[in-house]
Amino acid sequence: MSTTARTLEGKHVLLIVGGGIAAFKSVTLARELLARGATVDTLMTDAGQRFVGAVTFAGITGRAPLTDLWDASFSGELHVELTDRADLIVVCPATADLMAKAAAGLANDLATAALLCAKSPVLWAPAMHTRMWDHPSTRSNIAALRARGDLMEGPVVGALANGAVGAGRMSEPTAIALAVERALSPRDLLGVRLLVSAGPTHEALDPVRFIGNRSSGKMGIAIADAAARRGAEVTLVHGPIAIRPAHSSVKLQPVRSAREMQDAITALRDVHDVIVMAAAVADYRPAEVATQKIKKSGETLSIELVKNPDILAGLGSWRGEAKRPVLVGFAVETTDLVGYARKKLERKRCDCIVANLASDGFEGDDNVVTIVSADGEDALGRAPKSTVAGALLDRIKALLKTV
Ligand code: CTP
């Protein structure tokens, strides 16, 4: 089973729950944020508490929600303390009323006082009827909030509380959690165009059969997502895989065979600053592809295979002495990890090879990799693929600075 990457480890999120039907989805948002490693403080408006019980948030976040600006049992200034420790405030659902109050700078309850006291970014997840969303007051309040740097996630067009369809439906909790990730990640890869390949290739034998491998594509997808979070423009060329990147900004280009992958990458290589070959490309393909299904006959069946193009080696020779794009390869080995990786680094003329033992990470969520480059080896130890992706992107960022 796949686990959520702990992209918000050490982060403190203040979740303000406004009064709207979509408040029930803020419970799922709290879970999504916790699963990513965040600590979540919940602040509920009076109206928010009419839609969801405070006990629900207490049970899920392990922290009692805060509701009252006038809570005498609290000795300090609640709105100040709450905002002091928040790395981000997310308002979910963000009602027209809350946005209007924040735009006007009102502070007559705990939520609005906290918003006026905010020192962290504020992310609004609006939810309301289309007519409220379209109203000139709401439009100008949103423009005012945006102008001061507040972030918006949604709303989307979809079914509203009363069953009508229109703009104003709150974004789904996963999309809001991804917006939180983006808001809390360094945007240090803005402007970088990164092409990453992922997954296996399928080499057809006949119309119904192929030769493939067990690559899940998780490593390449983790790289695509981590880069998108950090602001890169990402294209993912992927073989047949069951999973997709979480970030919708990642452009997808599906392929099946090694030769299709090579064609896709060749067409895109000129406009990218970085190419990461995380795909498990088949080294060989059947010499002939039968046009009809191969029928069962003798006791044995031999299939002649011919070599596929080596896409990474091709990129290495195409780049020649130039330093761009940065080229990263992967190597899965069963013995002499660093020795084989170093040979691949030289043969394929790339900048680094991310090497791991087949026993350590082919299908799982973790990996144990060593990054091998001309400078030496960097053994990362066992880590989730999202962490490996982050470390690799740090390395790539350093390489981009030197070229
Ligand atoms: N690769 C590629 N094209 C191929 C095969 C591999 O671009 N036809 C890339 C992979 O995406 C990976 C790297 O090359 O980044 C290493 O692949 P690997 O299969 O380990 O290398 P090979 O040269 O095929 O060596 P081996 O004999 O170990 O299979």
Residues whose N, C-alpha, C, O or C-beta is under 5 A from the ligand:
A	BS01	CTP	M277 A278 A279 A280 V281 A282 D283 N308 P309 D310 I311 L312 V328 G329 F330 A331 V332
